[in-house]
Amino acid sequence: MNTPLQHTALNALHLELGAKMVPFAGYSMPVQYPLGVLKEHQHTRTAAGLFDVSHMGQLMLHGSDAAAALETLVPVDIIDLPVGLQRYAMFTDENGGILDDLMVARLSDDCLFVVVNAACKDQDLAHLEQHIGSRCQIENLYASRALLALQGPQAAAVLARLAPAVAEMTFMQFAAIELLGTTCYVSRSGYTGEDGFEISVPNEHAEALARRLLAESEVEAIGLGARDSLRLEAGLCLYGHDMSVDTTPIEASLLWAISKPRRADGARAGGFPGAERIFAQQKDGVERKRVGLLPQERTPVREGTPIVDADGNPIGQVCSGGFGPTLSAPLAMGYVTRDFIPVGSQVFALVRGKQIPMLVSKTPFVEQRYYRG
């Protein structure tokens, strides 16, 4: 029997705006609006786009031991995370595989605010309860709070009309801020490579806030289609596609996300699942790695496409691919074997029996424009 799709607090608004709704991670979500994916993408790059990402899971960890407890599950410095800052983190397993990626913010000395991926949120909650439930209180906000993302170069000017203090925030800062009389949790971050904010708001106030933001001339509603093309241009991973339990942070080119104090030569080295394997890979290298790929023809190269060398020998697979509106060209990311990891390497995508030439490229494909002050 099929489980009925869940709806976010903005479902009625999406329908009113003419959104095309699709199933995504157990939810009915807007993939695009009448503006269309291409124009939605371009609008976010030039003005401001409003995304409903309420399918993501929101949690709070309470208690004086919460940071130390969470640090046992992630290769990230949580203990020294200052109040008012957010960090990117990953849950790893005993083999160093990535169980999920997440955002962790320090709301106060004894409270962490955590956002996890929609498709993983139930297993993430169980993982936290099993391993650290005895050390801190885990508050599940999945059903009570919506999450909006306001992204683009005009996002700060728009949100500052509701709360002037947000203009002073810099990339990855986090604060409790009153918007339309309601306490929201706001981070200056996002998944588009642009400046912007993610806003956690109680469900009952979400529609009013969304309507208020959409009433601003710079803001358009943006769907999951453009969200995907924006994050791909920004070289950002999508869990379950570009990384999974079968990839380690080193293989996924996410060494930057392992905090220096937690690395092999750090002050609090290891202490997270899979540390020994991850440290060995950092030292000795890996047999395959995630790289950026620029197809040299107009043919789109999609997820799952085999990657071969000039002689047709298999060397990897595309994990994300599509058309980059900002580049006005196709782009992709994929895993390739050791010899083909260097930028500039020539590889080929095998599309319907034809070899499409691709060059291994640095990422991001489009320069990230986070506001660092």
Summary of the structure (lengths in Angstrom):
residues: 373
radius of gyration: 20.6
end to end distance: 51.9
largest distance: 63.7
contacts: 1315
relative contact order: 0.15
helix: 24%
strand: 35%
